[in-house]
Amino acid sequence: MPSMNHVLGVIMGGGRGSRLHPLTKMRSKPAVPIAGKYRLIDIPISNCINSGIYRVAILTQFNSVSLHRHISQAYNFDVFHTGWVQIWAAEQTPQSADWYQGTADAVRKQLFEIQSTGAEYVLILAGDHLYRMDYSQMAEFHWEKDADITVAVQPVAKSEAHRLGILKREADGQISAFVEKPKDPKVQDQFVSRDDPQRPLLGSMGIYMFKTRVLVSLLTYHLRQDDFGGEIIPQAINSHQVYGFDFDGYWEDIGTIRSFYETNLKLTGANPPFNFFDAKSPIYTHARFLPGSTVENSELQDVLIAEGCRIRKAEITHSIVGIRSQIAEGTVIRDSIIMGADYYNVEKPRGSLPIGIGRNCHIECAILDKNVRIGDDVVIRPFPGDKDIDSDLYFVRDGIVVIAKDTEIPSGTRIEPTK
């Protein structure tokens, strides 16, 4: 049986990430911070390393500087190790002058690089999902079945079918049909693959393992098909051995501001659905040499605090406090994500306000991106859930107030619904 040394990991760096705007205003989607100190890209890279996949390529094209910087700082194997994590950016070549047109097209444009690694198998991954998975189990399944393609699948309720690719799987594990985001209940009934009445369907997780020669053949033959889930996989079911590998652990697609917000805040509880404390399968990130956080005479309840923070006489509930956060006295923060800062104010003094959150502020149901400067007596309150607003100082998405990276909010500003 082959080994994981024969597997190349390829992570999709994503396009514009418009559904996560303004968090993607200055960075690509996989570079968006999560859980106070990590970035989304850390999840699939860590899963690869923990699974024994030490060659990982990340395909990027949009707002990629922040992602490139993070990868170069965080993932450097020593000289005695043959592994690597590389950025494969979209580029003009004699064969193509276009940007990546979709997931399959991105891989198609890098087939030369893929083949040059000599890898016999390619594992295609998304860069914006939160989950922990041992890919070696999927690889063993792939090899046992002698599959051409293996798709990671998860049990799905009918109410969730409209947002996923749904697969019909036979008793031997082979996939016989595929439909993209079905909304018609009659169509959903035709794709029942499980006896469980609560979750009778199987949804694609966007994780695909290919024999390299099969991947090359499909992408070369189907030149006008640019997406794996919507085009390549459904087509391959008719001509190749395509199997579904079961995964029933926690998995969340962080594709919208609402899902990003809710997924982060779930991590603040005593028993979060995703465990960052797993010593056997840790999530890696850029190693920072920061002091421990200090909390002075404050009230905290269900709060995740990263390192390097200073909190003074504040009240914080059900919130994320990211690296280097500075929160002044009298401030109340509830149900919010404070991403922190890339530096301390003394390192790069900018603007008229110090970095962090000033005195006597009230911040509720908000996302404050990196390096935000909030003056004194600022009030931020939630809007109705169906409200979307774009303004110079703030954005509202699904009722959640989002302050974009490097924004300065003057003292006394009130961001709240009009009465």
N, C-alpha and C positions, 0 to 999 in steps of 0.2 A: 504494500500500500504506500502511496506517496506520503510525503511529510509536509508540514507547514512551511518548510523552506522553499517549497515549490509554488507558494501562493503569493501573489502580488496584491496588495490592497490599494484600491483606487477610490478616493473620496471626492464626491461632487462638491465643489466650492460654492455652487449656487449662482444665480443671476442677480438681478437688482434687489430681490427681497422686498418688493413693494409692500407686501402685507405686514412687514415688520418696520416699515418707515414710521417714525424718524430714527429708530435705533440703527437703521442701515443707511442713514443719510451720509455718514462718513466712513463706513466700514462694510465689508461683505457680511452676509448672514452668519457664516460659521465663526466669524470673529466677535459676535455679540457676546458680552459677558453674561455669565450665569452663576448663581449660587455664591455671589460675593467675591470670588477670586478666580474662577475658571472662565473659559470661553467654550462655546458650543463645539468647536472643532476638537477640543480635548477629549470629548466622549468617544468618537469613533477611533481616534488615534490610540487612545488608551486601551480600548477593546482589542485593537490589532496587536499591540505590544503584549497584552496579557494573554492573548491567544497564540502567541508564537509567530506572528506575522511581523517581520522586521524590515520589510521593504514596503513603504507606503508613499503613494503619490497623491497630491491634492491638486485638483483641476480648478483653476481660478480664472476670473477675467474682470470682475466688477469690483471697484473700490477695494483692491486687494492689498494695498500697502500695509495696513494694520495687521492683516492676517499673515503676510510674509514676515513682518517683524516678529510676531509672536512665535511662528514656527521656527525661525532662525535662532531665537533666544531660548526656546523651550526644549527642542528635540535635536540634541546633538549626541550621537553615539560616539564612544571613544575610538581611538585608532586601532584597537584590538578587536573591534566588532565590525562585521560586514553590513550591518543594517543601516538604513537611512530613511529619512522623511524628507521628501522633496516637493517643491512647488512646480507644477507644470502649468504655466500661464498660457492663455490663448495668444497665438502669435500668427503673423502673416508668413506664409510659406509659398514656394513656387506652385504648390498644389492647391492652396486655398488662401484667400485674402479675407475671409469672413470670420466673425466672432462665432463662438459656440452657439448653435441654434437649439440645443436641447441636451438632455443627459446623454443620449446615445451619440449625438453628433460630437459632443465634447470628447468622448472616448474615441470615436472614429478619428478625430484629428490628432490623437496621440497614439495611434496604433504602432507607429514606428518605435516610439519610446517603450511601449509595452512589450513589443516583440524583442527589443534589444536587451531587456532584462533576463530573457530566457525562461521566464516563469511559465509553468505549464497550466496554471489556473489563475484566474483573475476574480477578485472579490470586489464587487461594486457596492459602495456605501454612500449614504446621504450624510451631509455635514451639519444637519440641524435637528437631530433626534436625540432624546435623552433616554438611555437604556444601558444596561450592562449585559453583554452577551459573549459567550465563549464561542468564537467562530470555528474553533477546531472541531466542535461537535457537528456543526453544519458541514464542514469539510469531510468528516468521516462518513456522514450520511451520503454526501455527494459521491464519494468514492465507492461506497458499498453498493449504491444503486447504478454505478457507472453512468451517472446522469450527464447530459450535455450542459444542462442549466439547472440550478437549484434556486428556488425562490423561498426566502424566509417568510412564513405566514403566521398570522396570529388570529385566534378566535375573535369574532366580531358580532355584535348585536345588529339586528336589522336596522335599528335607528341610526347606526354609524356607517352603514353601507354607502351612503351617498357621497362620502368624502374619501373613499378608498377604492383601489382596484380590488375586485372580488373574484376569487378563483373557485372553480369546481374541481375537487380532487377525488380521485377514485380510491378504491380500497388498498391498492398497492402503493399509494403515495404519488402516483403520476397525475399531473394537472391536465385536464381534458378540455377546459374552457376558461375564458377570462372575459370579464366585462369591467369597463372603467366607470367608477362612480355611479352605479345604477340607482335611480330614484323610483322606478316603477316597482311596486310590491310584487307584481306577477313575475318580473324578471328576477327579482331577488329570490323568489321561491324556487326558481330553476337552478339556483346555485347553492342550495343547502348541502353542506358537506359534513355536518356534525349532528349528533343526536341531541345535543344540549339545546333545549328550547330557549334559553337565555341568550346564547351566542351560537347560533346555528351556522354562521357563515365563516369563511376564511378570507382574511384580507391580506393583501401584499404589504410588507413592511418597507419595500423599496430597497431590499438587500438581495443581491443576485450573485451567485457564483457560477462562472463559466469555465469550461475548457477553453484555453486561449485560442486554439485553432477554430473552435466553433464561434467564438466572439468575433474573430477576424473575418470569418466567412460571412456571418450574418451582417456585420456592419459594412462589408465591402459589396455584398450583393444587394442589400436594401439601402441604396444610397440616399433615397428621399425620405427615409424614416428616421426621425431625429430624437425620438423619445423611447426609453426602455419600457416603461409601464404601459403607455398607450399604444405602442406600435410594435416594437421589436419582440417583446415577450409573447403577446397574443399571436403574432405571426409564427414564432418559433414553435408554439404548441402543435402546429399542424405538420411540422417537418422534423422535430427533434425530440429527444427524451427530456422532458421538463418535469421536475419533481418539486413538491412542496415540503419544506422542513418546518416542523412545529416549533414555535417559541411562544411561551405563555407567561413570560415575565413582564415586568413593568416596561412600557414603551410609550413615549409621548412625542408626537410630531409638533415641534415648536415653530409653527409657521405663521402665527398671527400675534398681535399685541396681546389679545385676551389670553391665548394659550400660554404665551411667555409669562405673563403676569401671574396667572393661576398656578402654573407649574413651579415657579420660583417660590411663591408663598407657601405652597405645600411642604417645602423643605424646612420650614421654620418649626414644625411640630415635633412632638416627642418621638413619633413613629412615622417619619416621612416615607412616602412610597418608593423613593429612590434613596439608597444608602451610600453616601460619600465616605463612610467610615470603613468600608470593606478593605481589610489589610491584605487579603490575598489577591484582590483585583482592584488596585487603587486607580483613581483618576489622576493622571499626571497633568502638570501645567508648568508655566514659567516659574522657576524657583526665585523668590524674592527674599532679600535679607532685610526684613522689616521687624520693628519691635512689636512686642505684644500690645494688644489694645488696652487702653485705660478707660475705666468707667467711673465717673465721680458723682456720687450721691444721686443716682438715677434710678428710675423704675423701668424694668425691662420684663416683658412677657412674650414668650414665643418669638424670639429674635435670633437670627443667624448673623453673627458678627465675624467679619474677616480680620486679618491682622493689620497692625499699623493704624488703628483708629483711636480717636479721642472723643469721648462723649462726656459732656459736663451738665449735670443737673437737668437731664432731659427725661421725657416719658415716651418710651417706644414700645409698640405693641404689634405683634404679627407682621414683622417686617424683615427685610434683608438689609444689612449694613455692610457695604463693600469695602475693599481695601482703601486705607488712608482716609477714611471718612472723618470729617471734622464737624461735630454737632454741638452748638453752643447752648448755654443755659436757657431754661424756660421753654424750650421747643418740644412740641408734641408731634409724634409721627405714628401713624396708624395705617396698617394694610398697604404698605408702600415698599418700593424697591429703591434703595439708595446705592448706586453702583460705585460710589467712591471717586477716587482720583488716580491719575497716572503719576502724580508727583505731589510733593508738599508745596505750600504757597511760597516758602522761603527759597525753594529751588528755582521756580519760574514765576516770579510775581507778574501778574497780568491784570488789567482792568482796575476798576476802582474798589472792588470788593475782594475780601480774602476768599480763598477756595473753601467750599463747604457750606454749611447751613448756619445762618445767623441766629440771633437771640429771639426768643418769644415767637417762633413761627408755629403754624399749625399746618401739617402736611398729611393729607389723607387720600388713599386710593390713587397713588401717583407713582410714576417711574421717573427717577432723576438719573440721567445718564452721567458718564464720567466728566469730571472737571467742572461740574455745574457750580455756580456761585449764587447763593441765595442770601439776600440782605436780611435785615431785622424785620420782625413783624409781618412777614409774608404769610398769606393764607392760601392754601390750595385744597379745594374740596372736590369730591366726585361730581360728575355730570350724569344725566340720564343715560342708561345703557345703550341707547340707540344713537347717541350723539357723537358726531365726528366734526372736529374743528381744526383748521390750520391758521395759526397766527404767527406774528413775528417772535413772540416770546415763548409760546407753548403750542402743543398739539393735544387734541382729544381723540382717542380711539376707543370705541365701545364704552364711553363714559370714563375711561381712565385718562388722567392727565399725564402727558409725557413731556418732560423738559429735555430737549436735545443736548448732545454733547457740547461742552464749552459755553453754554448759554449763561448769561448773567441776568438775574431777576432783581430789580431794584427794591430797596427797602419799602415796606408798606404796600407792595403789590398784592392784589386780591384776585385769585383765579378761581372762580366759582360760578355756578349757574345764576343767571339774573332772575330775580323774583318777579 
